[in-house]
Amino acid sequence: MKNRKNFSAVAVPKKHRKWSRDDTELSLLGLPTFIWFAIFSFLPMFGLIIAFKDYKLTPGRGFLYSLINSDWVGFSNFNFFLKSNTFGMLLRNTLLYNIVFILLGIIIPVTFAVMINQLHNKFISKAYQTMMFFPHFMSWVVVSYFVFAFLNPDKGLANAIIKAFGGERILWYSQPQYWPFILIIMQVWKTMGYSMVVYLASITGIDGSLYEAAMLDGANKWQQVKYITLPSIKSVVIMMFILNVGRIFYSDFGLFYQVTQGVPNSLTNVASTFDTYIYMALQSNVSIGKTAAASLFQSIACCVTVLAANFIVSKIDEESAII
């Protein structure tokens, strides 16, 4: 008995799984996606070194030669952006607008999704969904023309209404105090339908027997929403929240530039964001290295915020985290 080997204690190495036909088919299926990401997402990241160089185009040479032979300047491009007089204003506008957009982008679409889900008439429900979803497909350029027609100082509909009630016309594009509300309303109007459809799809996937059981227990509509609907879509709401936080240092360029008709000087303090700053810098004599540094700062900041948001969510509710 003493010489008997204890085979149960011996670790038997696991056999490596052989490459199968399914692996080949799935790899070939995913190959186009891998190639697409490699060419359009990872390969262009080589250009990030522009943010650390004083890029100058060499006459008679191409972009790659000029990039490699440009002088390294380290973090001086970042210092130019971070220490500029407008950085604080740009940071304030970008963050505050996005915080408001994130909060309203959850509260309003979820509310409308719950309300539309309560409709029994399918035709009316689809009609409401279509009307709310339609602005999502409209370009900000088109929307800006409608806004200008409404806010035109001379013949705009807004001033016509104000004059009809005995008021004086307002020079909308010279009055910055109105534009935070205008920009927020336009953003919510354009994006509300898409988010609402996402939440409505989650609500329609809830097991109907839960509502039937709640009705048998005497629960009213509000109690059904509070104890069944909202907890059931919690994971989707948190996922959308984390994804939106991941773009908190970015702004919708069309909203802030097109709708304001190019961010005139009178609206600079309330409508300028990082994206409009980078665009206007490209139109001026600012070197491309400094604008690249600003864009890289945005990307790094957004990466940090989305990881931080996911970390906080994982500590509160691990199952709702997306990473």
C-alpha positions in Angstrom: 0.0 0.0 0.0 2.9 2.4 0.7 4.3 1.8 -2.8 1.0 2.5 -4.4 1.2 5.8 -6.3 -1.5 8.3 -5.6 -2.6 9.0 -9.2 -5.4 11.2 -8.0 -2.8 13.8 -6.8 -0.9 13.8 -10.0 -1.8 16.7 -12.3 -2.7 15.4 -15.7 -1.9 17.9 -18.4 -4.9 19.0 -20.4 -4.9 18.3 -24.1 -4.7 21.3 -26.3 -7.9 21.7 -28.3 -7.2 21.1 -32.0 -8.0 23.6 -34.6 -11.4 22.7 -36.0 -13.4 23.5 -39.1 -15.6 25.8 -37.0 -12.6 27.8 -36.0 -11.6 28.2 -39.6 -15.1 29.4 -40.7 -15.4 31.8 -37.8 -11.9 33.2 -38.4 -12.7 33.8 -42.1 -16.0 35.4 -41.1 -14.2 37.8 -38.7 -11.3 38.5 -41.1 -13.0 41.4 -43.0 -13.8 43.1 -39.7 -10.2 42.6 -38.5 -8.9 44.1 -41.7 -11.3 47.0 -41.5 -10.2 47.9 -37.9 -6.5 47.4 -38.8 -6.7 49.8 -41.7 -9.0 52.4 -40.5 -8.6 52.3 -36.7 -5.1 51.0 -35.7 -3.0 52.0 -38.7 -3.9 55.7 -38.5 -2.8 55.8 -34.8 0.7 56.1 -36.2 -0.2 59.7 -36.9 -0.4 60.4 -33.2 3.3 61.3 -33.2 2.2 64.5 -34.9 1.2 65.7 -31.5 4.8 65.5 -30.4 6.4 67.0 -33.4 6.7 70.4 -35.1 5.3 69.1 -38.3 6.4 70.9 -41.4 5.8 69.8 -44.9 9.0 69.3 -46.8 8.8 70.7 -50.4 8.7 67.9 -53.0 8.2 65.2 -50.3 5.2 63.3 -49.1 3.4 63.3 -45.8 5.3 60.3 -44.3 8.7 61.7 -45.1 7.8 65.1 -43.7 6.4 63.5 -40.6 9.5 61.4 -39.9 11.9 64.2 -40.5 10.0 66.9 -38.5 11.6 68.0 -35.2 10.5 66.5 -31.9 9.1 69.1 -29.5 8.0 66.8 -26.7 5.0 68.1 -24.8 5.3 71.7 -25.9 2.2 71.3 -28.2 0.2 70.1 -25.2 1.5 73.1 -23.1 0.3 75.5 -25.8 -3.2 74.0 -25.6 -3.4 73.4 -21.8 -2.0 76.8 -20.9 -4.0 78.8 -23.4 -6.4 81.5 -22.1 -9.4 79.7 -23.6 -8.7 76.3 -22.1 -10.7 76.8 -18.9 -13.7 78.2 -20.9 -13.6 75.3 -23.4 -13.3 72.7 -20.6 -16.2 74.3 -18.7 -18.5 74.4 -21.8 -17.7 70.9 -23.0 -18.1 69.2 -19.6 -21.2 71.1 -18.5 -23.1 70.7 -21.8 -22.3 67.0 -21.9 -23.3 66.4 -18.3 -26.7 68.0 -19.0 -27.0 66.0 -22.3 -26.2 62.8 -20.5 -28.8 63.4 -17.7 -31.6 64.5 -20.1 -30.6 61.8 -22.6 -31.5 59.2 -20.0 -34.5 60.8 -18.2 -36.5 62.0 -21.2 -36.1 59.0 -23.5 -36.8 56.5 -20.7 -39.9 58.5 -19.8 -41.2 58.6 -23.4 -40.4 54.9 -23.9 -42.4 54.0 -20.8 -45.3 56.2 -22.0 -45.3 54.8 -25.5 -45.2 51.2 -24.2 -48.4 51.9 -22.3 -50.3 52.7 -25.6 -52.6 50.0 -26.7 -53.1 51.3 -30.2 -50.2 50.0 -32.3 -50.7 52.4 -35.1 -50.5 55.4 -32.8 -47.5 53.9 -31.1 -45.6 53.4 -34.3 -46.5 56.9 -35.5 -45.1 58.5 -32.3 -41.9 56.4 -32.6 -41.4 57.4 -36.3 -42.0 61.1 -35.6 -39.6 61.1 -32.6 -37.0 59.0 -34.5 -37.0 61.1 -37.7 -34.8 64.0 -36.4 -32.0 61.5 -35.8 -31.6 61.2 -39.6 -31.5 64.9 -40.3 -28.1 66.6 -40.8 -27.2 69.5 -38.5 -26.7 71.6 -41.6 -30.3 71.1 -42.5 -31.4 71.7 -38.9 -29.3 74.9 -38.8 -31.3 76.4 -41.7 -34.6 75.7 -39.8 -33.2 77.3 -36.7 -32.0 80.3 -38.6 -35.4 80.7 -40.2 -36.9 80.6 -36.7 -34.4 83.0 -35.1 -33.7 85.3 -38.0 -33.6 88.8 -36.5 -35.6 90.4 -39.3 -38.1 87.9 -40.6 -37.8 85.0 -38.1 -40.8 83.3 -36.7 -39.7 83.8 -33.1 -39.5 87.6 -33.5 -42.8 87.6 -35.4 -44.5 85.9 -32.5 -42.9 88.3 -30.0 -44.0 91.3 -32.0 -47.5 89.9 -32.3 -47.7 90.0 -28.4 -46.3 93.5 -28.3 -42.7 92.7 -27.6 -39.5 93.9 -29.2 -37.5 91.8 -31.6 -34.4 90.0 -30.2 -31.1 89.8 -31.9 -30.7 86.1 -31.2 -27.2 85.6 -32.6 -26.0 88.5 -30.5 -27.6 87.5 -27.2 -25.5 84.7 -25.5 -27.8 84.2 -22.5 -30.4 82.4 -24.7 -28.1 79.9 -26.4 -27.4 77.4 -23.6 -31.2 76.7 -23.6 -31.4 76.6 -27.4 -28.4 74.2 -27.7 -29.8 71.9 -25.0 -33.3 71.9 -26.6 -31.8 71.1 -30.1 -29.6 68.3 -28.8 -32.4 66.7 -26.9 -34.8 67.0 -29.8 -32.4 65.4 -32.3 -31.1 62.6 -30.1 -34.2 61.7 -28.0 -35.8 59.4 -30.6 -32.8 57.1 -31.1 -32.3 56.6 -27.3 -36.1 56.2 -26.8 -36.2 53.3 -29.4 -33.3 51.6 -27.6 -35.0 51.7 -24.3 -38.4 50.8 -25.8 -36.8 47.7 -27.3 -35.6 46.7 -23.9 -39.0 47.3 -22.3 -40.8 45.2 -24.9 -38.5 42.3 -24.1 -39.7 42.2 -20.5 -41.6 39.0 -19.6 -45.3 39.9 -19.7 -46.1 37.5 -16.9 -44.4 39.8 -14.4 -47.0 42.5 -15.2 -49.8 40.0 -15.0 -48.7 38.9 -11.6 -48.3 42.5 -10.4 -51.8 43.3 -11.6 -53.2 40.3 -9.7 -51.5 41.7 -6.6 -53.2 45.0 -7.1 -50.3 47.1 -8.5 -51.2 50.2 -10.4 -49.3 51.5 -13.5 -46.8 53.5 -11.6 -46.0 50.6 -9.3 -45.5 48.4 -12.3 -43.1 50.9 -13.8 -41.2 51.4 -10.6 -40.8 47.8 -9.5 -40.7 45.9 -12.9 -40.0 48.2 -15.9 -37.2 50.4 -14.5 -35.3 47.5 -12.7 -35.5 45.4 -15.9 -33.9 48.1 -18.1 -31.4 49.1 -15.5 -28.5 47.4 -17.3 -29.3 49.1 -20.6 -29.5 52.5 -18.9 -26.1 52.0 -17.2 -24.6 50.8 -20.4 -25.8 53.9 -22.3 -24.6 56.0 -19.4 -21.1 54.6 -19.5 -20.9 54.9 -23.3 -22.0 58.6 -23.1 -19.5 59.3 -20.3 -16.8 58.0 -22.7 -17.5 61.0 -25.0 -17.8 63.6 -22.3 -14.7 65.5 -23.6 -16.1 65.5 -27.1 -19.0 67.6 -28.4 -21.3 67.5 -31.4 -19.5 69.8 -33.9 -22.6 70.3 -36.0 -24.7 71.4 -33.0 -22.2 74.0 -31.7 -20.9 75.2 -35.1 -23.6 74.8 -37.6 -26.6 75.8 -35.5 -24.8 78.9 -34.1 -23.9 79.9 -37.7 -20.1 79.5 -37.1 -19.9 80.5 -33.5 -19.8 84.3 -33.9 -17.8 86.3 -31.4 -20.8 87.2 -29.4 -21.5 83.5 -28.7 -17.9 82.4 -28.1 -18.1 82.1 -24.3 -21.3 80.0 -24.4 -20.9 77.9 -27.6 -17.2 77.2 -27.9 -16.1 73.7 -27.2 -12.9 71.6 -27.8 -14.2 70.5 -31.2 -15.0 74.0 -32.4 -11.6 75.2 -31.1 -9.7 72.6 -33.0 -11.6 73.3 -36.2 -11.1 77.0 -36.0 -7.4 76.5 -35.1 -7.1 74.4 -38.3 -8.5 77.3 -40.3 -5.9 79.7 -38.8 -2.1 79.6 -38.8 -1.9 77.3 -35.8 0.4 74.3 -36.6 -1.1 70.9 -37.1 0.9 69.5 -34.2 -0.9 71.7 -31.7 -4.3 70.8 -33.0 -3.3 67.1 -33.0 -2.2 67.5 -29.3 -5.7 68.9 -28.5 -7.4 66.0 -30.1 -5.1 63.5 -28.4 -5.9 65.1 -25.1 -9.6 64.6 -25.8 -9.0 60.9 -26.6 -6.9 60.2 -23.5 -9.3 62.1 -21.2 -12.3 60.2 -22.6 -10.5 56.9 -22.2 -9.8 57.7 -18.5 -13.4 58.8 -17.8 -15.0 55.8 -19.4 -12.7 53.4 -17.4 -13.4 55.4 -14.2 -17.1 55.3 -14.8 -17.0 51.5 -15.5 -14.9 51.0 -12.4 -17.3 52.8 -10.2 -20.3 50.9 -11.7 -18.4 47.6 -11.2 -18.0 48.4 -7.5 -21.7 49.2 -7.1 -23.2 46.6 -9.4 -20.6 44.3 -11.0 -23.1 42.7 -13.4 -24.0 46.1 -15.0 -20.3 47.0 -15.9 -19.5 46.6 -19.6 -15.8 45.9 -19.0 
